[in-house]
Amino acid sequence: MQNVEFSIINADYVELCNLLKLVGLADSGGRGKTMVAEGLVKVDGQLELRKTAKIRAGQVVQCEGTNIHVLAN
């Protein structure tokens, strides 16, 4: 499993579909929304179906063999 760190800059959170785009797992925010709707994404070990879920520092997102550790900047 690949581990990626993502720092949130100038905000309290990042929307889940945009996070997938920003780390390169999705080509676009729209593709990120589709991935969430298809049940391919977990947040802190739980299946997440809210496309625009607010992801905050300290959370871990799992998708397609990648763990994204969200950090505060």
C-alpha positions as CSV (number, residue, x, y, z in Angstrom):
1,M,0.0,0.0,0.0
2,Q,1.3,3.4,-1.0
3,N,1.3,6.3,1.6
4,V,0.9,9.9,0.5
5,E,0.9,13.0,2.7
6,F,-1.3,16.0,1.8
7,S,-1.1,19.3,3.6
8,I,-4.1,21.6,3.8
9,I,-3.1,25.2,3.1
10,N,-5.1,28.2,4.0
11,A,-8.3,26.3,4.8
12,D,-9.8,24.1,7.5
13,Y,-10.7,21.3,5.2
14,V,-10.6,19.9,1.7
15,E,-13.6,18.3,-0.1
16,L,-13.1,14.6,-0.6
17,C,-13.6,14.6,-4.4
18,N,-11.1,17.5,-4.7
19,L,-8.5,15.7,-2.5
20,L,-8.6,12.7,-4.9
21,K,-7.9,15.1,-7.8
22,L,-5.1,17.0,-5.9
23,V,-3.1,13.8,-5.0
24,G,-3.5,12.5,-8.6
25,L,-5.8,9.6,-8.0
26,A,-8.5,11.2,-10.1
27,D,-8.1,13.1,-13.4
28,S,-10.7,15.6,-12.3
29,G,-13.1,16.5,-9.5
30,G,-15.9,14.8,-11.5
31,R,-13.9,11.6,-11.6
32,G,-13.3,11.9,-7.9
33,K,-17.1,12.2,-7.3
34,T,-17.6,9.0,-9.4
35,M,-15.0,7.1,-7.4
36,V,-16.7,8.0,-4.2
37,A,-20.1,7.1,-5.6
38,E,-18.7,3.7,-6.7
39,G,-17.7,2.9,-3.1
40,L,-14.0,3.0,-3.8
41,V,-13.1,5.4,-0.9
42,K,-12.8,5.0,2.8
43,V,-12.2,7.7,5.4
44,D,-10.6,6.6,8.7
45,G,-11.5,3.0,7.8
46,Q,-15.2,3.7,7.0
47,L,-16.8,3.6,3.6
48,E,-17.5,7.2,2.6
49,L,-20.3,8.0,0.1
50,R,-20.5,11.8,0.5
51,K,-18.7,13.2,-2.5
52,T,-18.0,16.5,-0.8
53,A,-17.3,15.3,2.7
54,K,-15.0,17.7,4.6
55,I,-11.7,16.1,5.1
56,R,-9.7,17.7,7.9
57,A,-6.1,17.4,9.2
58,G,-5.5,14.1,11.0
59,Q,-7.8,12.0,8.8
60,V,-6.7,9.2,6.6
61,V,-8.3,8.5,3.2
62,Q,-7.9,5.1,1.5
63,C,-8.5,4.7,-2.2
64,E,-7.2,2.3,-4.8
65,G,-4.3,1.0,-2.7
66,T,-3.2,4.4,-1.5
67,N,-3.4,5.9,2.0
68,I,-3.6,9.7,2.1
69,H,-2.6,11.2,5.4
70,V,-4.0,14.7,5.7
71,L,-1.8,17.1,7.6
72,A,-2.3,20.7,8.8
73,N,0.1,23.2,7.5
